[in-house]
Amino acid sequence: VIIDFDLMEQGLRKFLDNKCLNDILKCEPTLERLADYIYEQVIPCYKVKIENTKGDIVIYEEEAD
């Protein structure tokens, strides 16, 4: 299942827009922790992939049964 980017952006803005990641995550904000947080907040969500400007990529996804 793929979610339209506009719908995803609207959802992300609700809990990330104009907020400090340190306050949201309650720990050091790494790509891995951010991917986990987004995975938990966006329902339904089966996979989160984040890439930063340095080219680092993290993928958080649901384990297969």
N, C-alpha and C positions, 0 to 999 in steps of 0.2 A: 504494500500500500504506500502510495506517495502522497504527501500532503502538499497542497498548493503553497508556494512560498509566501504569498500575501497572507494566508491564514496563519502560517507559522510565524511570520513577523508580528502579526497582531498579538498572538499568544505570548511571544517572547517579550514584547514591549510591556505587557501587563506586569511581569515580575522582574524584568531587568532594566527597563528604561530609567535613566537618570539615577541609578543606584550604585553604591560602591560594592564591588564583588567581595571585598573583605567582610562587609556586613552581612551579605546574603549567604555566603558559604561558611562563615564562622571559622575559617581557617585560611591558609595560604591558597590563593586562587590559581590553581594550575589548570592546564587544558583538560586533564583527566577529570578533575573535580567538577569543572564547569560542564563537561559532557555528561557526567553522572547526574548533576543537578537538573540539566535540561531534560534528560531522559525521564527523570522522576516527575517533572512538572508538566510535560506535554503528553496528554493522553488522547488517543492511543499513540504510542511511540515504540518502535522496535529497534531503531538504530539512530545514533547521533554521530555525525562526523564533523570535526572542527579542524580547520587549517588556519594557521596564523601566517603573518607576512614573511616569516623566516622559512616557511615551507614545512614546519613541523605539523604532523597530522596525528590526531587521536580519534579512534573509533570506539564507541561504546554501544554494544548491541545485546539484545536479549539472547540468552543461551538457548540452543535447540534442545527439545525434550528427548 
